[in-house]
Amino acid sequence: MIFRRRLLKLNNIFILYSFIFCLLMRAKWTTININNDLIHIFITRSFYYDYITINETKYEKSLIVIFNAEKKIPISRLRNGAVCIIYNPNGVRTWRRAYIEGIIGERPDFECKISVYRLFCPQLPINKNDNIEDIDVAIRLTLNAKPFHIKMQRADNKPKKFIACPSRLFAFDQWHLFITTMELYRLHRVDLVIVYIQSVEAQVYNLIKVYEKSGLVQIRPSLEMPSTNTELDYNPNSETSWQNQLTNFQDCLYEFKESAEFIAFPDWDDFFFTSNYNIPYYPILQKFAEQNPKVNTFIIDRYMGYHESLDEMNIKGHKIKEFWKKRN
């Protein structure tokens, strides 16, 4: 799926094993009490925008918070009394109304127990030169809930034409597939690839770091909600759509929403081809967007193809270390 920006008016833990590298983003966990019903909330990330467009309206000085919550709470309760609170250095509080929308799975018929929500607070009392990371901000999700503090970060604001946010890497050892995908992105002038890592083979992680050093890749930890000492009788990570996959996509979308013209959300084995490798993706997509001005997302036609498996590569004696020897 590809998203077009201009038309959409709308404590890291690092563990290195001998073979597997794990990189996880721990969600901030809290609970709220609604009519004696304890609801678990998992905050993923919070982005601040100088300007953001939502539903064809442009807002300034705005906050977006992506969070997971138990689906058993009706969204109407979340919307009742939700606010953002800014504390100045003297402790004086300024309140702004917050708007909460369900993104994934808030409907009663959704099969998972955890849903994904977006909180939006516009017109915050923040000065242009303020250090966003140092601002004391809290959110309250319902009328009678206690506010809890969050950390904001500034959303990306460097203009980009096309970025890719592929699915997270989990127990990933397909180095040959990674190279093929990355070199196709390079040939077609992709500005940036955001690599979400849950677990990868150590040599693949070293390969990713090479692309990161070139500026083509930025590494992000995959979301991991706490699964112990939460008073839940289930693992919340197993009760989200695709094990937090779509939450990672939302994280990438809102980080680059106002800076990228197009954002793609492919799998790693989705290869984007044009008629000529010298043709960047961007002008093709831009032409399509101009021909379809009311379309803000679209799906490219997919066709079955063949790529050698890692076992086949090994049988033929193709090893990653030999690949790097030839390059160097």
C-alpha positions as CSV (number, residue, x, y, z in Angstrom):
1,M,0.0,0.0,0.0
2,I,1.2,3.5,-0.8
3,F,0.0,6.6,1.0
4,R,0.1,10.1,-0.6
5,R,0.7,12.9,1.9
6,R,-0.8,15.9,0.2
7,L,-4.1,14.3,-0.5
8,L,-4.6,12.8,2.9
9,K,-6.3,15.7,4.6
10,L,-6.5,13.9,7.5
11,N,13.2,2.7,26.5
12,N,14.8,0.9,23.6
13,I,16.2,-2.5,24.7
14,F,19.1,-3.9,22.8
15,I,20.1,-7.6,23.2
16,L,22.9,-9.1,21.1
17,Y,23.1,-12.9,21.0
18,S,25.5,-15.1,19.0
19,F,23.1,-15.4,16.1
20,I,20.1,-13.2,16.7
21,F,19.9,-9.5,17.3
22,C,16.7,-8.2,19.0
23,L,15.6,-4.6,19.0
24,L,12.4,-3.7,20.8
25,M,10.6,-0.5,21.6
26,R,8.9,-0.9,25.0
27,A,5.5,0.9,25.1
28,K,4.7,3.1,28.0
29,W,2.1,1.3,30.1
30,T,-0.6,2.7,32.3
31,T,-4.2,2.0,33.4
32,I,-7.3,4.1,33.7
33,N,-10.4,3.4,35.8
34,I,-13.7,3.8,34.1
35,N,-16.8,3.0,36.2
36,N,-14.6,0.6,38.2
37,D,-13.4,-1.1,35.0
38,L,-9.6,-1.1,34.8
39,I,-8.5,-0.4,31.2
40,H,-4.9,-1.0,30.1
41,I,-3.3,1.6,27.9
42,F,0.0,1.3,26.0
43,I,1.5,4.5,24.6
44,T,3.8,3.9,21.6
45,R,5.0,7.3,20.4
46,S,4.0,10.9,20.5
47,F,4.8,13.3,17.7
48,Y,4.7,17.1,17.7
49,Y,4.0,19.1,14.4
50,D,4.5,22.7,13.7
51,Y,1.8,22.1,11.0
52,I,-0.4,19.1,10.3
53,T,-3.4,18.5,8.0
54,I,-6.3,16.5,9.3
55,N,-9.5,16.1,7.3
56,E,-8.6,18.9,4.9
57,T,-7.9,21.3,7.7
58,K,-4.5,22.6,8.6
59,Y,-3.5,22.9,12.2
60,E,-0.4,24.3,13.9
61,K,1.4,23.4,17.1
62,S,-0.3,20.0,17.3
63,L,0.3,16.7,19.1
64,I,-0.4,13.2,17.8
65,V,-0.3,10.2,20.3
66,I,-0.6,6.7,19.0
67,F,-1.7,4.2,21.7
68,N,-3.0,0.7,22.1
69,A,-5.9,0.0,24.5
70,E,-8.2,-2.8,25.4
71,K,-11.1,-3.0,23.0
72,K,-13.6,-3.5,25.7
73,I,-13.8,0.2,26.4
74,P,-16.3,2.0,24.0
75,I,-14.6,4.8,22.1
76,S,-17.4,7.1,23.2
77,R,-16.0,6.9,26.7
78,L,-12.5,7.7,25.5
79,R,-13.8,10.8,23.8
80,N,-15.6,12.1,26.9
81,G,-13.3,14.6,28.6
82,A,-10.0,13.7,26.8
83,V,-7.5,16.6,27.1
84,C,-3.8,17.5,26.7
85,I,-2.2,19.4,29.5
86,I,0.9,21.6,29.1
87,Y,2.8,22.6,32.2
88,N,5.0,25.7,32.1
89,P,8.2,25.9,34.2
90,N,6.2,27.5,37.1
91,G,3.8,24.6,37.1
92,V,0.9,26.5,35.6
93,R,-1.3,24.2,33.5
94,T,-2.9,25.0,30.1
95,W,-5.6,22.6,28.9
96,R,-6.5,21.7,25.3
97,R,-9.3,19.4,24.1
98,A,-8.1,16.1,22.7
99,Y,-9.8,14.2,19.9
100,I,-9.6,10.4,19.9
101,E,-10.2,8.2,16.8
102,G,-10.0,4.5,16.4
103,I,-7.4,3.5,13.8
104,I,-7.4,-0.3,13.9
105,G,-9.8,-2.8,15.5
106,E,-12.0,-0.5,17.6
107,R,-15.2,-2.2,16.2
108,P,-16.9,-4.8,18.4
109,D,-16.5,-7.5,15.8
110,F,-12.7,-7.1,15.7
111,E,-11.1,-10.5,16.7
112,C,-8.2,-9.1,18.8
113,K,-8.5,-7.7,22.3
114,I,-6.2,-4.8,21.7
115,S,-7.1,-1.9,19.4
116,V,-5.0,1.0,18.1
117,Y,-6.1,4.6,18.6
118,R,-4.9,8.1,17.7
119,L,-5.2,11.1,20.0
120,F,-5.0,14.6,18.4
121,C,-4.4,17.8,20.3
122,P,-4.2,21.0,18.1
123,Q,-3.2,24.6,19.0
124,L,-0.9,23.8,21.9
125,P,0.7,26.8,23.7
126,I,4.2,26.0,22.5
127,N,6.7,28.5,21.1
128,K,8.6,27.9,17.9
129,N,12.0,27.8,19.6
130,D,11.0,25.6,22.5
131,N,12.8,22.3,22.9
132,I,10.0,19.8,22.3
133,E,11.7,17.0,24.2
134,D,11.9,19.1,27.4
135,I,8.2,20.2,27.4
136,D,6.2,18.8,30.3
137,V,3.0,17.4,28.8
138,A,0.3,15.0,30.0
139,I,-2.8,13.5,28.5
140,R,-6.1,12.5,30.1
141,L,-8.1,10.0,28.1
142,T,-11.5,10.3,29.9
143,L,-13.3,12.8,32.2
144,N,-12.5,11.1,35.5
145,A,-9.2,9.5,34.7
146,K,-5.9,10.8,36.1
147,P,-3.6,12.5,33.6
148,F,-0.3,10.8,32.8
149,H,2.9,12.3,31.5
150,I,4.3,11.5,28.0
151,K,7.4,12.4,26.1
152,M,6.9,14.3,22.8
153,Q,9.3,14.2,19.8
154,R,9.2,16.4,16.8
155,A,7.9,14.7,13.7
156,D,10.2,14.6,10.7
157,N,10.1,17.9,8.7
158,K,12.8,17.4,6.0
159,P,11.0,17.1,2.6
160,K,11.1,13.7,0.9
161,K,9.6,12.5,-2.2
162,F,9.3,8.7,-1.5
163,I,10.0,6.6,1.6
164,A,9.4,3.0,2.3
165,C,8.3,1.5,5.6
166,P,8.5,-2.3,5.1
167,S,7.1,-4.8,7.5
168,R,9.2,-5.6,10.6
169,L,12.0,-8.0,10.5
170,F,11.3,-11.1,12.7
171,A,13.8,-14.0,13.0
172,F,15.1,-12.6,9.7
173,D,18.1,-14.3,8.0
174,Q,17.3,-13.7,4.3
175,W,20.3,-11.5,3.6
176,H,20.1,-12.0,-0.2
177,L,16.4,-10.9,-0.1
178,F,17.3,-7.8,1.9
179,I,20.1,-6.8,-0.6
180,T,17.8,-7.3,-3.6
181,T,15.1,-5.1,-2.1
182,M,17.5,-2.4,-1.0
183,E,19.2,-2.2,-4.3
184,L,15.9,-1.9,-6.1
185,Y,15.0,1.0,-3.8
186,R,18.4,2.6,-4.5
187,L,18.0,2.2,-8.3
188,H,14.5,3.8,-8.2
189,R,15.7,6.8,-6.1
190,V,13.9,6.0,-2.9
191,D,14.8,8.7,-0.3
192,L,14.7,6.6,2.8
193,V,13.8,3.1,4.1
194,I,12.7,2.7,7.7
195,V,13.7,-0.7,9.0
196,Y,11.7,-2.0,12.0
197,I,13.6,-4.8,13.7
198,Q,12.2,-7.3,16.1
199,S,14.9,-9.9,15.6
200,V,17.5,-10.6,12.9
201,E,20.6,-12.7,12.4
202,A,23.7,-10.9,13.6
203,Q,25.3,-10.8,10.2
204,V,22.1,-9.4,8.7
205,Y,22.1,-6.7,11.3
206,N,25.7,-5.8,10.3
207,L,24.5,-5.6,6.7
208,I,21.6,-3.2,7.7
209,K,24.1,-1.0,9.5
210,V,26.1,-0.6,6.3
211,Y,23.0,0.7,4.5
212,E,22.3,2.9,7.5
213,K,25.8,4.4,7.2
214,S,25.1,5.2,3.6
215,G,22.0,7.3,4.6
216,L,19.5,5.1,2.8
217,V,18.2,3.3,6.0
218,Q,17.1,4.4,9.4
219,I,16.6,1.7,12.0
220,R,13.6,1.6,14.4
221,P,12.8,-0.9,17.2
222,S,9.6,-2.9,16.7
223,L,6.9,-2.3,19.2
224,E,6.8,-4.6,22.2
225,M,4.2,-4.1,24.9
226,P,5.0,-5.4,28.4
227,S,3.6,-8.9,28.8
228,T,4.4,-9.4,32.6
229,N,3.2,-7.6,35.7
230,T,0.4,-5.9,33.8
231,E,-2.5,-7.7,35.6
232,L,-3.6,-8.9,32.2
233,D,-4.3,-12.7,31.9
234,Y,-3.0,-12.7,28.3
235,N,0.0,-11.4,26.3
236,P,-1.2,-8.1,24.8
237,N,1.3,-8.5,21.9
238,S,-0.6,-11.6,20.8
239,E,-3.9,-9.7,20.8
240,T,-3.0,-7.1,18.2
241,S,-3.4,-7.2,14.5
242,W,-0.3,-9.0,13.0
243,Q,1.6,-8.9,16.3
244,N,2.0,-5.1,16.4
245,Q,2.8,-4.9,12.6
246,L,0.1,-2.3,11.9
247,T,1.1,-0.3,14.9
248,N,4.6,-0.1,13.5
249,F,3.1,1.2,10.2
250,Q,1.2,3.9,12.1
251,D,4.4,4.9,13.9
252,C,6.1,5.4,10.5
253,L,3.1,7.1,8.9
254,Y,2.8,9.7,11.6
255,E,6.6,10.3,11.9
256,F,6.8,11.2,8.2
257,K,3.2,12.2,7.4
258,E,4.0,15.9,6.8
259,S,7.4,15.5,5.2
260,A,7.1,12.7,2.6
261,E,5.0,13.0,-0.6
262,F,4.6,9.2,-0.8
263,I,5.0,6.5,1.9
264,A,4.9,2.8,0.9
265,F,4.1,-0.1,3.3
266,P,5.4,-3.2,1.5
267,D,6.6,-6.6,2.6
268,W,10.3,-7.3,2.1
269,D,9.5,-9.7,-0.7
270,D,7.4,-7.1,-2.6
271,F,9.7,-5.9,-5.4
272,F,8.6,-2.7,-7.1
273,F,9.6,-2.6,-10.8
274,T,9.3,0.1,-13.4
275,S,9.9,-0.3,-17.2
276,N,13.4,1.1,-16.8
277,Y,15.6,1.0,-13.7
278,N,16.6,4.6,-14.5
279,I,13.0,5.8,-13.8
280,P,12.4,6.8,-10.2
281,Y,9.2,5.7,-8.5
282,Y,8.2,9.3,-7.6
283,P,7.3,10.7,-11.1
284,I,5.2,7.6,-11.9
285,L,3.3,7.9,-8.7
286,Q,3.0,11.7,-9.0
287,K,1.4,11.3,-12.4
288,F,-1.0,8.7,-11.1
289,A,-1.9,11.0,-8.2
290,E,-2.5,13.9,-10.6
291,Q,-4.9,11.7,-12.7
292,N,-6.7,10.6,-9.5
293,P,-6.8,13.8,-7.3
294,K,-9.3,12.3,-4.8
295,V,-7.3,9.2,-4.1
296,N,-5.0,9.3,-1.1
297,T,-4.0,5.6,-0.8
298,F,-3.7,2.9,-3.5
299,I,-2.4,-0.6,-4.0
300,I,0.0,-1.6,-6.8
301,D,-0.9,-4.7,-8.8
302,R,1.0,-7.7,-7.5
303,Y,2.3,-10.7,-9.6
304,M,3.9,-13.9,-8.5
305,G,7.6,-14.1,-9.1
306,Y,10.6,-16.2,-8.2
307,H,13.6,-15.4,-6.0
308,E,16.2,-18.0,-5.0
309,S,15.8,-19.2,-1.5
310,L,18.5,-18.9,1.1
311,D,19.0,-22.7,1.0
312,E,19.5,-22.5,-2.8
313,M,22.0,-19.7,-2.3
314,N,23.9,-21.8,0.2
315,I,23.9,-24.9,-2.0
316,K,25.5,-22.8,-4.7
317,G,28.1,-21.6,-2.3
318,H,26.9,-18.0,-2.2
319,K,27.7,-16.7,1.3
320,I,27.3,-13.2,2.6
321,K,31.0,-13.0,3.5
322,E,32.0,-13.9,0.0
323,F,29.6,-11.2,-1.3
324,W,31.4,-8.6,0.8
325,K,34.8,-9.8,-0.3
326,K,33.9,-9.3,-3.9
327,R,32.5,-5.8,-3.2
328,N,35.6,-4.8,-1.3
